């Protein structure tokens, strides 16, 4: 059975917490060698790394996109265009607001972390599509797309961070 093999690979015992998520049972005084033999460690580390990369790449490239694609040019002797700061601010703000007011309801609604992680990935990807077609005439749409990206990135990062507790278990 594929499910049994997957659980064996992850070293999972059939323990679930009150939310239905699997909690890894790890022996007390776990050494670093134990973590390297635990399949769940690698899977959760990969998910966390991908979520962090999505956040870092998105937030790093946004100012370059604004300057080079949407022509929010810096002119010597003039102040920096406010859009270069306000677009990432819109993303950060919606990310924070969703983390505070929407994240718990989303996880509660689905009862696990896999579905919200998939939703966060889809929202982030869908919010990135308009960036391919945006031009300077409709540059105001960048605020809407960046805000939706912030929501998707928030979901992904919150889920990835909470997976760390699954790996650590009761250590």
TIKOL-138717 format. One record per residue: z, y, x of N, C-alpha, C in turn; residue number from 1. Coordinates in nm, 4 decimals. Layout:
// TIKOL-138717
+----------+----------+----------+----------+----------+----------+----------+----------+----------+-----+
|     n_zz |     n_yy |     n_xx |    ca_zz |    ca_yy |    ca_xx |     c_zz |     c_yy |     c_xx |   i |
+----------+----------+----------+----------+----------+----------+----------+----------+----------+-----+
|        Z |        Y |        X |        Z |        Y |        X |        Z |        Y |        X | NUM |
...
+----------+----------+----------+----------+----------+----------+----------+----------+----------+-----+
This chain:
// TIKOL-138717
+----------+----------+----------+----------+----------+----------+----------+----------+----------+-----+
|     n_zz |     n_yy |     n_xx |    ca_zz |    ca_yy |    ca_xx |     c_zz |     c_yy |     c_xx |   i |
+----------+----------+----------+----------+----------+----------+----------+----------+----------+-----+
|   0.0000 |  -0.1177 |   0.0842 |   0.0000 |   0.0000 |   0.0000 |   0.0000 |   0.1243 |   0.0889 |   1 |
|  -0.0884 |   0.2180 |   0.0611 |  -0.1022 |   0.3376 |   0.1438 |   0.0232 |   0.4237 |   0.1400 |   2 |
|   0.0893 |   0.4312 |   0.0241 |   0.2102 |   0.5121 |   0.0115 |   0.3222 |   0.4589 |   0.0996 |   3 |
|   0.3347 |   0.3276 |   0.1063 |   0.4387 |   0.2662 |   0.1896 |   0.4093 |   0.2928 |   0.3367 |   4 |
|   0.2825 |   0.2788 |   0.3773 |   0.2454 |   0.3055 |   0.5166 |   0.2695 |   0.4509 |   0.5527 |   5 |
|   0.2380 |   0.5425 |   0.4600 |   0.2604 |   0.6855 |   0.4841 |   0.4088 |   0.7128 |   0.5030 |   6 |
|   0.4929 |   0.6551 |   0.4171 |   0.6373 |   0.6751 |   0.4295 |   0.6904 |   0.6150 |   0.5595 |   7 |
|   0.6346 |   0.4995 |   0.5993 |   0.6763 |   0.4408 |   0.7258 |   0.6373 |   0.5313 |   0.8421 |   8 |
|   0.5157 |   0.5882 |   0.8366 |   0.4717 |   0.6795 |   0.9418 |   0.5632 |   0.8005 |   0.9512 |   9 |
|   0.6040 |   0.8503 |   0.8365 |   0.6906 |   0.9679 |   0.8340 |   0.8372 |   0.9336 |   0.8586 |  10 |
|   0.8695 |   0.8047 |   0.8646 |   1.0080 |   0.7605 |   0.8782 |   1.0926 |   0.8099 |   0.7608 |  11 |
|   1.0339 |   0.8112 |   0.6416 |   1.1048 |   0.8595 |   0.5239 |   1.1829 |   0.7467 |   0.4593 |  12 |
|   1.3004 |   0.7767 |   0.4152 |   1.3745 |   0.6875 |   0.3287 |   1.3553 |   0.7416 |   0.1869 |  13 |
|   1.3742 |   0.6606 |   0.0870 |   1.3531 |   0.7057 |  -0.0504 |   1.4705 |   0.7900 |  -0.0985 |  14 |
|   1.4933 |   0.9010 |  -0.0315 |   1.5983 |   0.9941 |  -0.0716 |   1.5329 |   1.1213 |  -0.1214 |  15 |
|   1.5753 |   1.1664 |  -0.2354 |   1.5225 |   1.2910 |  -0.2883 |   1.6391 |   1.3812 |  -0.3225 |  16 |
|   1.6171 |   1.5107 |  -0.2985 |   1.7215 |   1.6047 |  -0.3355 |   1.7060 |   1.6414 |  -0.4823 |  17 |
|   1.7835 |   1.7362 |  -0.5288 |   1.7811 |   1.7722 |  -0.6709 |   1.6496 |   1.8338 |  -0.7158 |  18 |
|   1.5657 |   1.8826 |  -0.6219 |   1.4358 |   1.9391 |  -0.6580 |   1.3258 |   1.8347 |  -0.6546 |  19 |
|   1.3579 |   1.7140 |  -0.6075 |   1.2556 |   1.6112 |  -0.5988 |   1.1864 |   1.6052 |  -0.4645 |  20 |
|   1.2225 |   1.6930 |  -0.3689 |   1.1647 |   1.6892 |  -0.2361 |   1.2321 |   1.5800 |  -0.1550 |  21 |
|   1.1552 |   1.5193 |  -0.0670 |   1.2129 |   1.4185 |   0.0205 |   1.2983 |   1.4865 |   0.1262 |  22 |
|   1.4137 |   1.4297 |   0.1487 |   1.5030 |   1.4761 |   0.2534 |   1.5060 |   1.3671 |   0.3588 |  23 |
|   1.4758 |   1.4031 |   0.4803 |   1.4740 |   1.3048 |   0.5874 |   1.6159 |   1.2706 |   0.6276 |  24 |
|   1.6414 |   1.1418 |   0.6356 |   1.7721 |   1.0984 |   0.6814 |   1.7627 |   1.0802 |   0.8317 |  25 |
|   1.8362 |   1.1595 |   0.9051 |   1.8364 |   1.1488 |   1.0498 |   1.9759 |   1.1123 |   1.0950 |  26 |
|   1.9846 |   1.0287 |   1.1990 |   2.1176 |   0.9923 |   1.2478 |   2.1893 |   1.1136 |   1.3060 |  27 |
|   2.3212 |   1.1102 |   1.3015 |   2.3999 |   1.2169 |   1.3615 |   2.3755 |   1.2200 |   1.5116 |  28 |
|   2.3935 |   1.3365 |   1.5707 |   2.3750 |   1.3547 |   1.7147 |   2.2357 |   1.3105 |   1.7593 |  29 |
|   2.1360 |   1.3568 |   1.6884 |   1.9984 |   1.3225 |   1.7181 |   1.9574 |   1.3852 |   1.8511 |  30 |
|   1.8877 |   1.3092 |   1.9320 |   1.8391 |   1.3612 |   2.0591 |   1.6968 |   1.4119 |   2.0423 |  31 |
|   1.6478 |   1.4788 |   2.1433 |   1.5115 |   1.5313 |   2.1364 |   1.4096 |   1.4181 |   2.1325 |  32 |
|   1.4420 |   1.3036 |   2.1877 |   1.3493 |   1.1900 |   2.1868 |   1.3280 |   1.1391 |   2.0443 |  33 |
|   1.4327 |   1.1473 |   1.9609 |   1.4194 |   1.1044 |   1.8223 |   1.3172 |   1.1902 |   1.7487 |  34 |
|   1.3200 |   1.3210 |   1.7715 |   1.2268 |   1.4106 |   1.7027 |   1.0827 |   1.3761 |   1.7377 |  35 |
|   1.0592 |   1.3356 |   1.8631 |   0.9229 |   1.3052 |   1.9058 |   0.8709 |   1.1738 |   1.8490 |  36 |
|   0.9589 |   1.0904 |   1.7970 |   0.9157 |   0.9653 |   1.7334 |   0.9047 |   0.9787 |   1.5825 |  37 |
|   0.9410 |   1.0937 |   1.5285 |   0.9408 |   1.1160 |   1.3845 |   0.8072 |   1.1771 |   1.3427 |  38 |
|   0.7293 |   1.1046 |   1.2621 |   0.5991 |   1.1537 |   1.2185 |   0.6065 |   1.2802 |   1.1361 |  39 |
|   0.7118 |   1.2941 |   1.0573 |   0.7270 |   1.4135 |   0.9734 |   0.7412 |   1.5391 |   1.0591 |  40 |
|   0.7998 |   1.5240 |   1.1755 |   0.8143 |   1.6377 |   1.2669 |   0.6779 |   1.6977 |   1.2998 |  41 |
|   0.5801 |   1.6141 |   1.3296 |   0.4472 |   1.6615 |   1.3665 |   0.3727 |   1.7206 |   1.2472 |  42 |
|   0.3864 |   1.6581 |   1.1320 |   0.3183 |   1.7094 |   1.0125 |   0.3746 |   1.8451 |   0.9730 |  43 |
|   0.5058 |   1.8568 |   0.9690 |   0.5665 |   1.9838 |   0.9315 |   0.5424 |   2.0906 |   1.0371 |  44 |
|   0.5412 |   2.0518 |   1.1638 |   0.5108 |   2.1481 |   1.2705 |   0.3675 |   2.1987 |   1.2571 |  45 |
|   0.2751 |   2.1093 |   1.2217 |   0.1357 |   2.1500 |   1.2036 |   0.1211 |   2.2462 |   1.0857 |  46 |
|   0.1875 |   2.2158 |   0.9749 |   0.1816 |   2.3036 |   0.8571 |   0.2391 |   2.4406 |   0.8911 |  47 |
|   0.3532 |   2.4429 |   0.9601 |   0.4150 |   2.5700 |   0.9977 |   0.3238 |   2.6480 |   1.0924 |  48 |
|   0.2649 |   2.5792 |   1.1900 |   0.1768 |   2.6461 |   1.2852 |   0.0552 |   2.7061 |   1.2146 |  49 |
|  -0.0035 |   2.6334 |   1.1206 |  -0.1201 |   2.6849 |   1.0481 |  -0.0834 |   2.8060 |   0.9614 |  50 |
|   0.0334 |   2.8016 |   0.8972 |   0.0775 |   2.9153 |   0.8158 |   0.1004 |   3.0380 |   0.9038 |  51 |
|   0.1655 |   3.0198 |   1.0178 |   0.1891 |   3.1326 |   1.1095 |   0.0573 |   3.1871 |   1.1625 |  52 |
|  -0.0368 |   3.0960 |   1.1936 |  -0.1668 |   3.1427 |   1.2419 |  -0.2402 |   3.2224 |   1.1351 |  53 |
|  -0.2333 |   3.1783 |   1.0102 |  -0.2994 |   3.2512 |   0.9025 |  -0.2418 |   3.3919 |   0.8906 |  54 |
|  -0.1097 |   3.4037 |   0.8959 |  -0.0458 |   3.5355 |   0.8865 |  -0.0838 |   3.6216 |   1.0060 |  55 |
|  -0.0709 |   3.5672 |   1.1255 |  -0.0963 |   3.6466 |   1.2459 |  -0.2414 |   3.6894 |   1.2584 |  56 |
|  -0.3340 |   3.5986 |   1.2311 |  -0.4759 |   3.6340 |   1.2409 |  -0.5131 |   3.7373 |   1.1359 |  57 |
|  -0.4667 |   3.7178 |   1.0144 |  -0.4992 |   3.8118 |   0.9074 |  -0.4468 |   3.9525 |   0.9384 |  58 |
|  -0.3209 |   3.9597 |   0.9770 |  -0.2619 |   4.0916 |   1.0014 |  -0.3131 |   4.1560 |   1.1304 |  59 |
|  -0.3545 |   4.0769 |   1.2259 |  -0.4079 |   4.1322 |   1.3501 |  -0.5499 |   4.1834 |   1.3317 |  60 |
|  -0.6310 |   4.1110 |   1.2566 |  -0.7710 |   4.1486 |   1.2423 |  -0.7971 |   4.2542 |   1.1357 |  61 |
|  -0.7030 |   4.2755 |   1.0461 |  -0.7246 |   4.3740 |   0.9389 |  -0.7575 |   4.5135 |   0.9929 |  62 |
|  -0.6822 |   4.5687 |   1.0873 |  -0.7198 |   4.7024 |   1.1375 |  -0.8585 |   4.7058 |   1.2020 |  63 |
|  -0.8954 |   4.6004 |   1.2741 |  -1.0291 |   4.5961 |   1.3342 |  -1.1370 |   4.5909 |   1.2267 |  64 |
|  -1.1105 |   4.5165 |   1.1203 |  -1.2044 |   4.5092 |   1.0087 |  -1.2224 |   4.6474 |   0.9461 |  65 |
|  -1.1123 |   4.7161 |   0.9254 |  -1.1191 |   4.8490 |   0.8640 |  -1.1973 |   4.9466 |   0.9512 |  66 |
|  -1.1772 |   4.9398 |   1.0805 |  -1.2432 |   5.0341 |   1.1711 |  -1.3907 |   5.0005 |   1.1895 |  67 |
|  -1.4219 |   4.8742 |   1.2135 |  -1.5578 |   4.8383 |   1.2518 |  -1.6491 |   4.8013 |   1.1356 |  68 |
|  -1.5951 |   4.7495 |   1.0275 |  -1.6799 |   4.7100 |   0.9150 |  -1.6816 |   4.8172 |   0.8065 |  69 |
|  -1.5643 |   4.8678 |   0.7706 |  -1.5576 |   4.9680 |   0.6643 |  -1.5677 |   5.1112 |   0.7166 |  70 |
|  -1.5879 |   5.1267 |   0.8446 |  -1.6123 |   5.2564 |   0.9093 |  -1.4994 |   5.3565 |   0.8916 |  71 |
|  -1.3763 |   5.3094 |   0.8993 |  -1.2620 |   5.4014 |   0.9030 |  -1.2418 |   5.4402 |   1.0495 |  72 |
|  -1.3320 |   5.5200 |   1.1002 |  -1.3373 |   5.5523 |   1.2426 |  -1.2262 |   5.6478 |   1.2827 |  73 |
|  -1.1843 |   5.6292 |   1.4062 |  -1.0900 |   5.7226 |   1.4675 |  -1.1712 |   5.8293 |   1.5383 |  74 |
|  -1.1451 |   5.9543 |   1.5046 |  -1.2143 |   6.0666 |   1.5677 |  -1.1153 |   6.1355 |   1.6607 |  75 |
|  -1.1563 |   6.1508 |   1.7854 |  -1.0706 |   6.2109 |   1.8873 |  -1.0209 |   6.3480 |   1.8416 |  76 |
|  -0.8915 |   6.3696 |   1.8536 |  -0.8323 |   6.4979 |   1.8178 |  -0.7882 |   6.5060 |   1.6723 |  77 |
|  -0.8257 |   6.4084 |   1.5904 |  -0.7844 |   6.4073 |   1.4507 |  -0.6817 |   6.2969 |   1.4292 |  78 |
|  -0.6004 |   6.3116 |   1.3256 |  -0.5020 |   6.2045 |   1.2999 |  -0.5723 |   6.0742 |   1.2596 |  79 |
|  -0.5017 |   5.9656 |   1.2802 |  -0.5524 |   5.8336 |   1.2448 |  -0.5693 |   5.8248 |   1.0936 |  80 |
|  -0.6750 |   5.7578 |   1.0494 |  -0.6980 |   5.7415 |   0.9060 |  -0.5819 |   5.6653 |   0.8437 |  81 |
|  -0.5286 |   5.7110 |   0.7315 |  -0.4136 |   5.6439 |   0.6699 |  -0.4426 |   5.5013 |   0.6239 |  82 |
|  -0.5681 |   5.4696 |   0.5944 |  -0.6024 |   5.3359 |   0.5467 |  -0.5695 |   5.2277 |   0.6500 |  83 |
|  -0.5752 |   5.2648 |   0.7767 |  -0.5487 |   5.1673 |   0.8829 |  -0.4046 |   5.1183 |   0.8729 |  84 |
|  -0.3158 |   5.2003 |   0.8223 |  -0.1760 |   5.1605 |   0.8061 |  -0.1445 |   5.1164 |   0.6631 |  85 |
|  -0.2084 |   5.1769 |   0.5640 |  -0.1714 |   5.1481 |   0.4258 |  -0.2259 |   5.0147 |   0.3743 |  86 |
|  -0.3371 |   4.9669 |   0.4278 |  -0.3890 |   4.8373 |   0.3833 |  -0.2953 |   4.7242 |   0.4268 |  87 |
|  -0.2556 |   4.7160 |   0.5558 |  -0.1555 |   4.6140 |   0.5903 |  -0.0229 |   4.6351 |   0.5165 |  88 |
|   0.0133 |   4.7599 |   0.4917 |   0.1360 |   4.7883 |   0.4173 |   0.1276 |   4.7309 |   0.2757 |  89 |
|   0.0116 |   4.7418 |   0.2123 |  -0.0062 |   4.6845 |   0.0785 |   0.0114 |   4.5331 |   0.0823 |  90 |
|  -0.0429 |   4.4703 |   0.1860 |  -0.0279 |   4.3256 |   0.1999 |   0.1175 |   4.2873 |   0.2229 |  91 |
|   0.1850 |   4.3568 |   0.3125 |   0.3260 |   4.3282 |   0.3402 |   0.4131 |   4.3520 |   0.2165 |  92 |
|   0.3845 |   4.4582 |   0.1429 |   0.4651 |   4.4921 |   0.0257 |   0.4515 |   4.3869 |  -0.0832 |  93 |
|   0.3280 |   4.3472 |  -0.1140 |   0.3111 |   4.2441 |  -0.2165 |   0.3687 |   4.1109 |  -0.1700 |  94 |
|   0.3592 |   4.0843 |  -0.0409 |   0.4187 |   3.9626 |   0.0138 |   0.5695 |   3.9624 |  -0.0063 |  95 |
|   0.6326 |   4.0733 |   0.0241 |   0.7775 |   4.0831 |   0.0089 |   0.8178 |   4.0745 |  -0.1382 |  96 |
|   0.7474 |   4.1460 |  -0.2249 |   0.7810 |   4.1450 |  -0.3672 |   0.7645 |   4.0054 |  -0.4272 |  97 |
|   0.6577 |   3.9366 |  -0.3876 |   0.6396 |   3.8006 |  -0.4390 |   0.7482 |   3.7084 |  -0.3861 |  98 |
|   0.7859 |   3.7245 |  -0.2594 |   0.8931 |   3.6416 |  -0.2031 |   1.0236 |   3.6620 |  -0.2781 |  99 |
|   1.0510 |   3.7863 |  -0.3159 |   1.1762 |   3.8168 |  -0.3848 |   1.1770 |   3.7726 |  -0.5309 | 100 |
|   1.0652 |   3.7922 |  -0.5998 |   1.0663 |   3.7750 |  -0.7450 |   0.9812 |   3.6603 |  -0.7989 | 101 |
|   0.8867 |   3.6086 |  -0.7229 |   0.7979 |   3.5072 |  -0.7782 |   0.8040 |   3.3711 |  -0.7128 | 102 |
|   0.8467 |   3.3664 |  -0.5884 |   0.8428 |   3.2413 |  -0.5130 |   0.9309 |   3.1329 |  -0.5740 | 103 |
|   1.0537 |   3.1659 |  -0.6063 |   1.1465 |   3.0653 |  -0.6609 |   1.0930 |   3.0072 |  -0.7917 | 104 |
|   1.0372 |   3.0919 |  -0.8761 |   0.9819 |   3.0436 |  -1.0028 |   0.8619 |   2.9517 |  -0.9794 | 105 |
|   0.7811 |   2.9832 |  -0.8800 |   0.6649 |   2.9001 |  -0.8491 |   0.7082 |   2.7615 |  -0.8024 | 106 |
|   0.8031 |   2.7551 |  -0.7114 |   0.8500 |   2.6258 |  -0.6613 |   0.9207 |   2.5486 |  -0.7719 | 107 |
|   0.9996 |   2.6184 |  -0.8530 |   1.0681 |   2.5532 |  -0.9650 |   0.9671 |   2.4974 |  -1.0651 | 108 |
|   0.8611 |   2.5703 |  -1.0881 |   0.7584 |   2.5293 |  -1.1859 |   0.6925 |   2.3975 |  -1.1466 | 109 |
|   0.6644 |   2.3809 |  -1.0176 |   0.5941 |   2.2609 |  -0.9730 |   0.6877 |   2.1520 |  -0.9228 | 110 |
|   0.8118 |   2.1855 |  -0.8895 |   0.9098 |   2.0856 |  -0.8523 |   0.8931 |   2.0249 |  -0.7150 | 111 |
|   0.7952 |   2.0694 |  -0.6402 |   0.7782 |   2.0212 |  -0.5032 |   0.7228 |   2.1348 |  -0.4186 | 112 |
|   0.6906 |   2.1066 |  -0.2964 |   0.6388 |   2.2120 |  -0.2089 |   0.4904 |   2.1959 |  -0.1793 | 113 |
|   0.4360 |   2.0805 |  -0.2061 |   0.2959 |   2.0551 |  -0.1732 |   0.2017 |   2.1368 |  -0.2605 | 114 |
|   0.2249 |   2.1380 |  -0.3894 |   0.1371 |   2.2119 |  -0.4805 |   0.1417 |   2.3618 |  -0.4542 | 115 |
|   0.2592 |   2.4243 |  -0.4395 |   0.2589 |   2.5675 |  -0.4061 |   0.1923 |   2.5979 |  -0.2714 | 116 |
|   0.2040 |   2.5058 |  -0.1749 |   0.1363 |   2.5265 |  -0.0461 |  -0.0146 |   2.5278 |  -0.0655 | 117 |
|  -0.0639 |   2.4377 |  -0.1480 |  -0.2060 |   2.4350 |  -0.1791 |  -0.2472 |   2.5617 |  -0.2547 | 118 |
|  -0.1639 |   2.6047 |  -0.3487 |  -0.1927 |   2.7283 |  -0.4234 |  -0.1978 |   2.8478 |  -0.3282 | 119 |
|  -0.1025 |   2.8564 |  -0.2369 |  -0.1017 |   2.9658 |  -0.1396 |  -0.2256 |   2.9660 |  -0.0526 | 120 |
|  -0.2694 |   2.8480 |  -0.0112 |  -0.3912 |   2.8382 |   0.0710 |  -0.5137 |   2.8832 |  -0.0077 | 121 |
|  -0.5219 |   2.8401 |  -0.1336 |  -0.6366 |   2.8774 |  -0.2166 |  -0.6365 |   3.0278 |  -0.2449 | 122 |
|  -0.5204 |   3.0838 |  -0.2767 |  -0.5122 |   3.2287 |  -0.3035 |  -0.5535 |   3.3077 |  -0.1789 | 123 |
|  -0.5067 |   3.2654 |  -0.0628 |  -0.5422 |   3.3354 |   0.0608 |  -0.6916 |   3.3265 |   0.0876 | 124 |
|  -0.7488 |   3.2086 |   0.0713 |  -0.8930 |   3.1922 |   0.0941 |  -0.9751 |   3.2719 |  -0.0068 | 125 |
|  -0.9352 |   3.2656 |  -0.1332 |  -1.0092 |   3.3399 |  -0.2364 |  -0.9988 |   3.4911 |  -0.2143 | 126 |
|  -0.8823 |   3.5368 |  -0.1693 |  -0.8650 |   3.6801 |  -0.1440 |  -0.9407 |   3.7238 |  -0.0195 | 127 |
|  -0.9766 |   3.6303 |   0.0669 |  -1.0519 |   3.6643 |   0.1880 |  -1.2020 |   3.6737 |   0.1627 | 128 |
|  -1.2500 |   3.6113 |   0.0575 |  -1.3938 |   3.6123 |   0.0271 |  -1.4478 |   3.7541 |   0.0070 | 129 |
|  -1.3797 |   3.8435 |  -0.0674 |  -1.4352 |   3.9784 |  -0.0841 |  -1.4553 |   4.0542 |   0.0468 | 130 |
|  -1.3807 |   4.0185 |   0.1506 |  -1.3973 |   4.0856 |   0.2793 |  -1.5365 |   4.0608 |   0.3373 | 131 |
|  -1.6002 |   3.9504 |   0.2994 |  -1.7342 |   3.9200 |   0.3482 |  -1.8389 |   4.0141 |   0.2896 | 132 |
|  -1.8137 |   4.0640 |   0.1693 |  -1.9152 |   4.1417 |   0.0977 |  -1.8810 |   4.2895 |   0.0834 | 133 |
|  -1.7682 |   4.3300 |   0.1353 |  -1.7259 |   4.4688 |   0.1202 |  -1.8066 |   4.5613 |   0.2100 | 134 |
|  -1.8322 |   4.6798 |   0.1597 |  -1.8982 |   4.7823 |   0.2398 |  -1.8208 |   4.9125 |   0.2211 | 135 |
|  -1.8569 |   5.0132 |   0.2957 |  -1.7783 |   5.1368 |   0.2943 |  -1.7815 |   5.2081 |   0.1588 | 136 |
|  -1.8848 |   5.1822 |   0.0753 |  -1.8919 |   5.2476 |  -0.0560 |  -1.7852 |   5.1962 |  -0.1526 | 137 |
|  -1.7441 |   5.0716 |  -0.1370 |  -1.6412 |   5.0145 |  -0.2247 |  -1.5171 |   4.9752 |  -0.1448 | 138 |
|  -1.4865 |   5.0542 |  -0.0460 |  -1.3776 |   5.0197 |   0.0456 |  -1.2407 |   5.0211 |  -0.0222 | 139 |
|  -1.2287 |   5.0837 |  -0.1370 |  -1.1005 |   5.0855 |  -0.2073 |  -1.0595 |   4.9454 |  -0.2532 | 140 |
|  -1.1561 |   4.8534 |  -0.2661 |  -1.1250 |   4.7162 |  -0.3054 |  -1.0448 |   4.6414 |  -0.1994 | 141 |
|  -1.0432 |   4.6948 |  -0.0788 |  -0.9695 |   4.6283 |   0.0282 |  -0.8203 |   4.6223 |  -0.0040 | 142 |
|  -0.7695 |   4.7188 |  -0.0788 |  -0.6285 |   4.7178 |  -0.1174 |  -0.5966 |   4.6003 |  -0.2106 | 143 |
|  -0.6855 |   4.5725 |  -0.3041 |  -0.6652 |   4.4622 |  -0.3970 |  -0.6732 |   4.3291 |  -0.3234 | 144 |
|  -0.7763 |   4.3137 |  -0.2399 |  -0.7927 |   4.1891 |  -0.1656 |  -0.6759 |   4.1671 |  -0.0692 | 145 |
|  -0.6323 |   4.2713 |  -0.0011 |  -0.5203 |   4.2583 |   0.0926 |  -0.3911 |   4.2247 |   0.0190 | 146 |
|  -0.3745 |   4.2778 |  -0.1005 |  -0.2549 |   4.2462 |  -0.1784 |  -0.2517 |   4.0995 |  -0.2183 | 147 |
|  -0.3650 |   4.0467 |  -0.2633 |  -0.3701 |   3.9042 |  -0.2971 |  -0.3533 |   3.8172 |  -0.1731 | 148 |
|  -0.4086 |   3.8625 |  -0.0606 |  -0.3855 |   3.7896 |   0.0638 |  -0.2364 |   3.7857 |   0.0957 | 149 |
|  -0.1679 |   3.8959 |   0.0734 |  -0.0241 |   3.9015 |   0.0991 |   0.0527 |   3.8014 |   0.0153 | 150 |
|   0.0133 |   3.7849 |  -0.1109 |   0.0797 |   3.6867 |  -0.1981 |   0.0549 |   3.5451 |  -0.1459 | 151 |
|  -0.0695 |   3.5138 |  -0.1131 |  -0.1015 |   3.3808 |  -0.0629 |  -0.0322 |   3.3505 |   0.0692 | 152 |
|  -0.0314 |   3.4471 |   0.1587 |   0.0352 |   3.4285 |   0.2879 |   0.1856 |   3.4130 |   0.2701 | 153 |
|   0.2410 |   3.4850 |   0.1734 |   0.3841 |   3.4737 |   0.1458 |   0.4196 |   3.3329 |   0.0999 | 154 |
|   0.3396 |   3.2784 |   0.0102 |   0.3644 |   3.1429 |  -0.0390 |   0.3571 |   3.0448 |   0.0770 | 155 |
|   0.2512 |   3.0553 |   0.1564 |   0.2334 |   2.9609 |   0.2662 |   0.3464 |   2.9696 |   0.3681 | 156 |
|   0.3852 |   3.0897 |   0.4033 |   0.4884 |   3.1057 |   0.5049 |   0.6258 |   3.0627 |   0.4526 | 157 |
|   0.6560 |   3.0939 |   0.3288 |   0.7845 |   3.0507 |   0.2716 |   0.7929 |   2.8991 |   0.2625 | 158 |
|   0.6850 |   2.8352 |   0.2199 |   0.6839 |   2.6894 |   0.2108 |   0.6972 |   2.6287 |   0.3502 | 159 |
|   0.6206 |   2.6802 |   0.4452 |   0.6245 |   2.6252 |   0.5806 |   0.7628 |   2.6413 |   0.6428 | 160 |
|   0.8275 |   2.7523 |   0.6177 |   0.9617 |   2.7733 |   0.6720 |   1.0618 |   2.6809 |   0.6053 | 161 |
|   1.0465 |   2.6594 |   0.4757 |   1.1420 |   2.5711 |   0.4069 |   1.1224 |   2.4250 |   0.4447 | 162 |
|   1.0052 |   2.3894 |   0.4954 |   0.9834 |   2.2512 |   0.5400 |   1.0693 |   2.2170 |   0.6618 | 163 |
|   1.1085 |   2.3175 |   0.7371 |   1.1927 |   2.2938 |   0.8539 |   1.3223 |   2.2255 |   0.8123 | 164 |
|   1.3773 |   2.2653 |   0.6990 |   1.5023 |   2.2024 |   0.6525 |   1.4795 |   2.0557 |   0.6168 | 165 |
|   1.3589 |   2.0202 |   0.5727 |   1.3294 |   1.8791 |   0.5451 |   1.3308 |   1.7960 |   0.6725 | 166 |
|   1.2798 |   1.8524 |   0.7794 |   1.2763 |   1.7795 |   0.9065 |   1.4175 |   1.7677 |   0.9636 | 167 |
|   1.4942 |   1.8746 |   0.9573 |   1.6279 |   1.8735 |   1.0152 |   1.7221 |   1.7852 |   0.9346 | 168 |
|   1.7044 |   1.7877 |   0.8035 |   1.7893 |   1.7055 |   0.7174 |   1.9333 |   1.7513 |   0.7217 | 169 |
|   2.0221 |   1.6610 |   0.7552 |   2.1648 |   1.6920 |   0.7531 |   2.2203 |   1.7130 |   0.8941 | 170 |
|   2.1338 |   1.7318 |   0.9940 |   2.1821 |   1.7538 |   1.1309 |   2.2481 |   1.8877 |   1.1451 | 171 |
+----------+----------+----------+----------+----------+----------+----------+----------+----------+-----+
